Amino acid sequence: MQQINRRRWLSLALSSPVVLAGCGGGTDTTKAHVRFINASSYDALTLEVDGDDLFKAIAYGAETKYKDVDPSDCDSTISRSSSATALISTFTPDLSDDKYYTLLAWGPVGKLGWQLIDENTSDPKDDKTKVRVFNGATDAGELDVYITAADDTLADSVAMQASAAVGTLNDFNTIDSGTWRVRVTAAGSKTDVRLDVSGVVFGGGTVYTLTLAAASSGVLVNGMLLREEKSVLTRVDVTDARVRIAGAAAANATVSATVDGTELLSSGSPVVSDYALVDVGTPTVTAAIGTTDVSSTVPAQALSAGVDYTLVVYGSAAAPVAVWVVDDNTLSTSSSKAKIRLINAVSDLGSTLSLKLGSSQLVSGVAVGAASSYAEVSATTSGTLTVTSPALSGSVLTLTDQIIEAGKVYTVLVGGASGAAAGDLVEDH
C-alpha cells in the first residue's frame, strides 16, 4: 500500500495523564486490584462483579483506577451500559490476593471478547522498557509492530512483534527506553501500514502492554499503551485515513488520479486502485478521463482519521462525474459470511440498480452515484452476480463463476454507459 502522509509528531509524553500516587487501587492485601479498559467498538461498557457495577459506562479508551475485588467472589458480566442484557454472561477471572490486573474488553460490535492481563511483571533496568502486544483489532487481522527511531525506514527495520494474532496476548520484549515511533503493518508487509505515530514515550524501568483496536472502517488501528500497576493509559490513535480511486468511465476509458501529489491510478475502466494512507483533512485531488482534465468535478471531501474512502470517477470526458463513497471494511461477525455491496456508476442510465447473488436479492434501489448498504452472504466458489435496472429489460451486468470467500468484504462496481455497462467484483478487504 502506498504511503503518502506527512510525518506527524504526537507529544504523548506531554498529554499523558500524571501518574497517580500509589497504584490507584486500595491497600487491602487480601483483595486483587483490578481496572477495566474498554478497547472494543462499543461506545460504553459496564463491568459487573458479584452483582454490583464495579465500573459503569466506561467509554472507549477511558482511563480507570484500580478497584479491590475479592478473588474468591468475582463472578463477572460485561454489558452495554444502556442494556439489561449482558453482552458477555457470567465469567470468573483467575485473580490472586494483592495482585494487579487489567480486565480488557475488546472486539467488534456483536462479537465482544475479554482478556485478563496479569500486571505483576518484574521491572526492567532503569534504561530499559518491557513491552508486549495484545491484538484486539479483529477486522485488521494479524499484525506486525515496529518500534523504531523516527527516521528509520520500515525496509531496514525488524518487527518488535511479528504476526500478532487476533485475541492473543504476546510475550514481553525488552527495548531501550526512550521516545520512539510506533508503526503497525499487516503481518509480513512493510508497505500496508495500519498505524504510524511518532513521539511515543516508553519510560525507563517500566512495563507496558500495547493494545491494538480496530479504527472506524476496520483496517486501520488505534493503540492504547497500558502501564502496569499504574492508573495510566496513553492513547496512540491513528492520524491517517485511507483513499483509493475507482475508475468507471464509459467506453473503458482510462481514468487517472492523484491525491496530494501521488498518483494512485492510471488505467482503463473499470478499475480500482489500492488504498493509500492520506493525511486527514481535505486532500488535493486531480483526475482525468483519457486526456481530459476533470479535476473540477471532484467534490471537496474532509477525511477523518481511521476511515476508508473510495473516489469514484465515471461518465465520459464530455460529461464527467466524481463522487466520494465511505467504505466499511469491518468483517462480518459470522465466520461463514462475507459482506458485499453495489456501486452504481452508470452515469447516463438515470435509474436505480439492484443486485442478486443467484436467486437471492441482496440490495435494491441504488441510485446513480451511490453505494448500497452491505449485505451478508454465504461463501461460494461459483456464484452468479446479476445487476438489473427497472429501466432496462434483462440484466445490466452478469458476473458468473465468482468466488466469494468468508471473512472478506467486496464491492460490485458497475460503470460505463447504459447500453454498454461494464463492471467487476472487487475484493476490498
N, C-alpha and C positions, 0 to 999 in steps of 0.2 A: 504494500500500500504506500502510495506517495505521501510524503510529509511536507507540508508547505506552511507550517505555522512558525511564527517567530518564537524565540525562546523567551519564556516569561520567568520572572523570579517571584517566588511567593515567600514573603517573610514570615514563615511559620513560627520561627522562634519568638518573634515579637508578638504575634497574635495568639500564641498558645496561652491557655489559662495558667495562672500562677499555681504552683503546686501547693496543695492544702497542707496544713500542719498535720503530721502523722500520715495515716493511710486513708483517712476518710471513713473508716469503719469504727465499730465500737471497740471496747477494751476487754470484753468478756472472752476469756481464753477457752471457755467451754463451747463456744459457737464458731461456726465458719463465717467468713466475711465475704459477702457476695455483692457484685454490682451487675446491673442489667444493661446491655447495649443493644439498641435496635439498628442492625445493619441490613435490614430487609427492605423490600419495596413497599411495605405498609407504612403509612404516614405516622401512625402512633400505635403502640402496643402496651399491654398491661401484663405484668407477671404476678400471678397469684401464688403464694406459698402458704401451705397449711390453712387454706380457706380465707386468707387475708391478702389484700392488694399490697404487695411489698413495693412494687414500682408501678405507678399508674400513668397511663397516657404518655409513654416515653417516645419522643419524636425520633425520626431517623437521625443518627449521628449525634444525638444529645449526650452530654457528659452526665454521669450519675455518680453518687457517692456510694461507698460500700455500706452494706447493712448486715446486721448479725442474723444468722439463720441457724436453727437447731439441726445439726446433721442427721439426727435420728427422727426428725419430723419435718421433712422438706418436700412432701408431695407437691408438685407444681403444675400449673397450666399457663398457657400464653393465649391471650385473646386480643382481638381488635377492641379498642377502647370503647367503641360505641355499640358493641355487640354483646349479647348474653351468651352466645355460643363460643366455646373455646376453639381456637384455630389448631392448637396442639393440646390434646387431652392429657390427663394426668401422667406425668413422668417424674422420676425420682433421681435427681443428680447425685453423684457419688461425692459427698463432702466429708471433710475431716475437721476436727476441732482446731481452732486458731490458725486456719489456713485461708489463703486468699484465692478468690476465683472470679472470673468474668463469665456470666451466662449470656451467650451471644445468640440473638435471633437473626436468622439470615434467610435469603431466598426470595423468589418472586411471589407476587400475589397469587394465591391458590396453591402454593407449594412451599409453605413455611417450614424451616428446619431450625434446630437449636444445636448449639455446640458449647460444652463446658470447657473453659480454658483454665487450666491449673496455673496459678501465678506464684509459684513458690520455688522459682529457679534461683540458683546461686548467682550473685552479681559477678560480672567480668571485672578485669582490671580497670583502673581509672581511665585508661586511654582506649578502652575497647567498648563495644556495644554488642549485645546479643540480640538477634532479630530472627523471628520465624514468620511464616506466611500462612494465613488461612484464606483460601479462595472460596468466597461466598457468592461469586458472580456467576450464577447458574447459566445465564444466557451467553456468557462470554466464552465458556469452555476452559480447557487447560491453558495456563498462562505461565510465562517466564517473567521473572522480576530481576531488574538490574538496579544496583545502587552504585553510582559512579560519580566521578568529578563532573562538573558542569559541562566541560568542553569535550569530554570523551565521546567518541562515536560508538554506536552500537556494534558496528562492524568489527571493532577492535576490542570489544568488551565480552566478558563472560558473565552469564546469569548468576546472580547470587542464589536464586532458587529457580531451578528448571522444572518445567512440566508440573506446576502446582495444580493438582486435580481439584475439581469442584467438591466442596464438602470435606476436604482433607486439611488437618492441622499438621503442618510440616515440622521437621526438626529445626533446632536452632542453628544459625550461622553466626560466627563471631567476626565482626568487621571493625575497622578503625573507627573510633568516634569522630564526629565532625559534621559539617554541613554538606549534604550530598544531593545529587539529582536522582530522583526515583523515576524509572521508566518500566512500564509493563507492556509486554507484547504477547501476541498469540504464541502458543508453545511452538518452538522450533523456527520462529520467524524473527528477523531483525528489522523488518520493514512494516509489519502490521502492528502499529503502535496503538495501544489502548489507553495509556496514561503517561503523561510526561510533565513532571513538576520539579523545578529546581528549588534550592534553598530549604530543604527539609533537614532539620536538626536531629541528629542522633547523639544524645548525651553520653558522656563517658561514664563507665561503671553502671550502666542501666540496661534494662531488659525490656524488649518491645515485642508485641505481636502486630504485624501489619495485616489488617483485614481488608479484603477486596470485595467490593459490592458493585453490581451492575448499575450503570448510569441509565438515563431515561429510555434510550432506544435499545438498550440491551447489550451492545457490543463494547462500547467504551466503558471504562470502570472508574469508580471512585475508591479512595483508600481511607482507612482510619488507622492511626498509629496509637495503639494502646500500651501505655507504660504499666508494667507490673507493680501491683501493690500501691499504686497512686491513683487518685481520682482524676486522672488526666487523660484526655482524648484529643489528639491532633488530627483535624480533617486534612486529607490530602486529595482534594477534589479535582476532577478533570477540568481543564480550562479550554478545551477544544470542542469543535463539532466535526462531523464528517459530511462530505459532499461528494456526489457523483453526478454524471451527466447521462441522460437518456436521449439518444437521437432517434426520432421517429418521423423524419421528413418524408414527403411524398416522393415517389419515383426512386426510392432508395438513394436519395441524395446524401452527400457527405455532410455530416454535422461536425463542426469544430468548436471547441470551447476552452477558455482559460478561466481560472479562478485565482485571484490575487497574483496574477502573472505566471502561473504554472499551467501548462497545457494538460488537460485531463482527457480530452477526446479529439480525435480527428479520424473519422471512419464513416463508411456508408451505413445508412439506416436499414433496418432497425438495429440499434446497438446500445449497450450500456457500459459505461466505464467502471473501473474500480473506484472504491471510495478513497478520498484523500482527507487527511487532517487539515482543518482550516481554523484560523482564529475566530473566536466569537465576535459578534458584531455584524455589520453589513459588508460583505465582500465586494470586491471589484470583479465584474464578470464581463468577458467578451464572448460573443457567439457568432457563428456564421453558418449559413446553409449554402453549400457549394462555395462560390467565391463572393457571395453577397454578405456583407456585414449586417447582422440582425441584432446587434447588442442592445439597441434601443428598445427592443421588445421584452428584454429581461427585466422583470419587476424587482425592485429592491426587496431584500429579504434579510431581516435580522436573525442571525444564527445564535442559538442558545447552546450552552455547554452540555455535552453528553447526548446531543440529539443528532440523528442521521437525516440527511435531506437528499432528495433527487430533483435536479433541474431538468425538466422535460422540454426539449426543443423540437417543435413539429411544424406542420404546414408546409409551405413552399417558400422559395426565395422571394416570390412576389407577395406572398401573404403569410409571413412568419408568425409563429406564436411561441411563447415560452411561459412555463408555469412551474412554481416550486411545489413539491409534494413532501410532506413529512413522513418518514419511514418508521415503522415499528418492527424492529428486528428482535424483539423478545420472542422466545420459543414457546411453543405450546407446552402446557404443564402435563400433557399426556405423552408418554414416551412412544406411543404408536402413531402420533399425529404430526402432520405438517401444517403450516399456515400458507395461504395463498390469497392474492388479491388481483384486481384488474385495473390497469390504467388505460383510459380512453383518450387516445391522441389522434383520432381520425378527424382532422380539422373541418373537412367540408361535408361531413355526414349530417350534422345538425340533429343528431338523435342520440339517445342513450344506448348503452351496450349492456349485455348480460353474459354471464359465464357459467358453463356447465362442465362438470367432470363426469364423463359417462352420461348417465341419465339424471345425475344429481345437480340441482340448481344450487350454485354457490353464491353468486351475487347478481343483482339486477339493478337497472335504473341508473347506471353510472354515466354521468354527463360528460360531454366533451371537455377535456382539460382537467378531469378529476380522477382521483383514485378511489377505489371502493374500500370498504372495511375489509378486514381479513377474515377468511373462512378457514375453519379447521377441517382437514381431510385425512383420510387414511392413506398410508403409503401404498404405492402401486409401481409396478415395473412396466406397465403397458397402458397407461391412461390416455384417454382421448379428451382433449380440452376443446370445447366449442364455444365460440363467441358469436352472439346473434344481436340483431337490432330490429326493433319494430318497424323501422323504415325500409327494411330490405327483406326480400324473400330468401330463404336459405340461410347459410351461415356467412358471417363476415370473415371468420378465420377458423380453421380447424387444425389442431396440432395433434398428431397421432403418435402412439408408441412413446409417450412421455414417461420418464422415470421421476417419480416424486418420492423422496425419502423422508422418513420420520425424523423429527428433530431438526428440520430445516424450514426456512422461510423463502417464499417465491413470489415473483410478480409476473403476471402475463401482461406484456407491453404490446399494445395494438396501435399502429400508426399508419402512415401512408394516406391514400385517398379512398373515398367511399367505394369506388369501383375496383380498386386495386390495393386493398388493405394488406399490410404486412405486419408480422409480429413474432414474438418468441416468448418462451418460458425462461425467466431469468432467476437464477439462484441468488438470493440476496444475502443469506447468512446460513 
